[in-house]
Amino acid sequence: MSVITGPWYNLAAIFAAVFLAELGDKTQLATLLFASNRALSPVLVFLAASAALVVSTGLAVAIGSQGARYLEMVPLKLIAGVGFIAIGGWSILEHFRA
């Protein structure tokens, strides 16, 4: 069994992290709902969703690479963690309100 190293390791790690983060995400659920609409071509849904993900990822990479020097001063992991907890709590509350 060979160990992946160098750029292939980075590619695999980034792919795995983004793939796992997107599973069950709102984007994936929205795409699933569009695909379930028989009036829309699955190929059209795939192309539109893929293009949207490419553009949004491009924006994230551009902003992240340009803002790296400023983002180093911000505790992003803490902010993201608190944000996810807040969204999760809000989702749980909305579940019980319904």
N, C-alpha and C positions, 0 to 999 in steps of 0.2 A: 504494500500500500504506500503510495507516494504522498508526500505532504505538499500542499500548495504553498508556494512562496512568492514573494515579489508582488508585481502588479496583479497577478491572477488571484492572490490571496485577498488583496484589497478589493478587487472587483467582486469576488465571492462574498466577502464580509458585508460590503455595502448592499449588494443584491439581497442577501438573506435578511439583513436588518430592515430594509424598506419593504420587502415582500411580507415579512411577518407583521410589520406595523400596519400594513394596508389590509390584512385579512380582517374582515368584519368591520372595516372602517366605513364611515358614512359615504365616502366616495364609492366604495365597492357595492354598498347596499343600493345607492342611487342607480348605479350602472345595472345592477340586477333588476331593479324595477323597470328601467327603460327597456331592457332586453326582454322582459316578460310581456311587454306590449306587442301584441301580434301585428299592429299597424306599422311598427318600425322594423326595418331590416336588421337582423343581428350584426351584419357586416357594418352597417351604418353606425350602430351603437358602439361596436368595437372601435371603429376608426375615430369617432367623435370623442369617446372616453380616453382612448390612447393619446390623441392629440392634446386633450385638456391636461392629462397627466404630464406629458412632455413639456408643455408650456409652463405649467405650475412648478415643475421640478427645475426647469431652466431659470425661472425667476428666483427660486430658493437658492440655487447655486450662485447666481449672479449677485444677489443681495448678500449671501453668506460670505462669498469671497471678497467682495468690496468692503463689507462691514466687519471683517475679521478683527481688525485692530480695535474697534469699538466694542465688539461683542465679547472680547476677552475680559473686559471689566465687569460684565453683567453675569450674574449667577444663573445661566440659562437652564441648567438641569433643575435647580431649585424652583425656578419660575414655572417650568414645564410640569414638574411634579405636582406643584400646588394647583396649577391649572387643570391637570387631569383629574386630581382628586375633587376639585370644585365641580367640574363637569359631571363626574361620576355621581357625586352627591345630588346634584340637581336632577340628573336622570332618574335616580332612585326616588326622589321626592315626586317627580312628575308621574312616575309609575303608580304610586299610591294615590295620587290625586285623581287619576282617571277612573 
